[in-house]
Amino acid sequence: ASQVNALNLAAKTTGSGNIDVKTTSGTLNVASVNGINGVTSAGTGSITLDGTSGSGVGLNIAAQTIASGTGKITLKGTSIGINGTGLNIAANITGNGDVELTGTTTANNRTAGTFAGVTNAGTVSAKNITLTALASDTTADVLGYYGAGGSLIATNNLTANAESKGAG
């Protein structure tokens, strides 16, 4: 396990290797680094990504995919600034096991962009998908979940909880 501030991450395992990365004060971007694209765990290996940002996106899956064989994929994003999305999904996430998506934002406006606990414009597909999305500001017009152009495809169970404490 590693803990850092902002990070561009590309990682790949074979067999049953796990990937576990966390940022505490900056965006965790799934990216291309040194010829490795996105995050892939083969076999039974799990993927756990947790990004927290004081401004902007906590966990950003913008251009590169995340994939796992049968291991669990756990993605958590938190944005604790006045502008930002907790978990942004714009690329595909695929697995034959479970996928857990969690996004939280404290954003208090939508004038500078579309902010939400979770934004999804990609395709998430897995055996079981659990989504938890929260916009916690009680005065803001910010959404818990914004899924324009995105899809959640579960071959077994799909559980989704999205909440806006304000007018979103």
N, C-alpha and C positions, 0 to 999 in steps of 0.2 A: 504494500500500500504506500502511496505517496501523497503528500499534502503540500500544495503550493498556491501561489496567487494565480494570476491569469496564465492560461496555458493553451497552446495548440497541440492537439493529441492525435496521433495515428498509432495504432497498435495492432499486433496480430499474434495469436498463439496457435499452437498445434496441440493435439491430444486433449488433455483435460486442464490446461492452464487457465488461470483466472486473470482478469484485468480489473483493477480497483484503483480509481483515481478520484481525487477530491481537490477542488479549489476553495479557498476560504474568503478571498477578497478580490475576485476577478473572474471574468468569463472563462469557462471551459469550452473551447471550440473543438469539435470533431473535424479534423482537417486531413490534408496530405502532407506527410513529412518524410523526407528521405526515401521516396519511392513507395512508401506504404500509404494506402488510401483508406481512410476511415478506421473503424474498430471492428475486428473480427476475432471471435473465439471459436475454435473448432471443437468438435466432440462435445463433451459435457462441461466444458469450461464456462464460467459465468462472467458477466460484464456488469460492473457497478461504476457508474459515473455520477458524481455529485458536484454541481457547480453553484457557487454563491457569489453574487456580484452586488456591489453597492450602487452601481449605475450601469444600466444596460441589461443584457441577457445573462442569466445564471449559467445555463447549459445550452449551447448553441449547436444544433445538428443541421447545418445549412446546406452543405454541398456534398458531403461524404456520408456513406451509409454505415449502419451498425448491423452486424449479423452474428448470430450464435447458432451452433448446432442444436443441442438439447439443453444447454445451460440457461439459467435465468438471466434476463437482462433487466437491470434496475437503473432507471434514469431519474435523477432528481435535480431540479433547478430552482434556485431561489434568487429573486431580485428584491433587494431591500432599499432601493432608491425611490425617488418620486417618479421616475420614468424607467420602465423596463419590464421584460417578460421573464418569468421564471424558467420555463422550458420551451425552447423554440425548435419545432420539428419541421424541416423543409426537405429532408432527404428520407429515404426509406429505412425502416427498421424491421428486420426479419429474424424470426427464430422459430424453432420447433418446440420450444418449451414455453415458459411464462415470461411475460413482459409487464413490468410495473413502471408506470409513468406518474411522476409527481411534480407539480409546478406551483409555486407560490409567488405572488407579487404584492408589493406594498404601494405600487404606482397610484398616484392620486389624480391622474388626468389621462385623456386620450388625444390631446391636442398635438403632441409631438410624434404620434404614431399609434398603432394599434397594440396596446399592451394587454396582457392577460396572464393568468397563472400558467396556462399552456396554450401555445398557438401551434396549430398543426396544418401544414400544407403538404405533408408527405403521406406515405402509406405505411401503417404499422400492422404487421401480420405476425400472428403467433398462435399457439394452442390456447392460452388464456391471457387476456389483457385486463389489467387493472389500471384505471385512470383516476387520479385525484388532482383537482385543479382548484385553486383558491385565489381570489382577489380580495385582500383583507381590508382595504381602506373603506371605511363606512360612509364616506361622503363622495366617493368617486364613481364615475361612469366607466368602470373597468370590468372586463369580463373574467370569469373564472376560466372558461374554455372558449377558444375561438378556433373553429375547425374548417374555415373556408378552404376548399380544395383538398382537404385531407380526408383520410379514411382510417378506420380501425377495423381490422378483419381478424376475428377470433374463430378458430375452428371448433372451440369448445365453449368457453365462457368469456363474456365481456361484461365488466363491471365498471361503471363510470359515475363519478361523483364530482360535480362542478358547482362552485358556489361563488357568488359575488356578494360581498357584505354591503356594497353600496348600490348604486342604481344601474349597474352593468347588466 
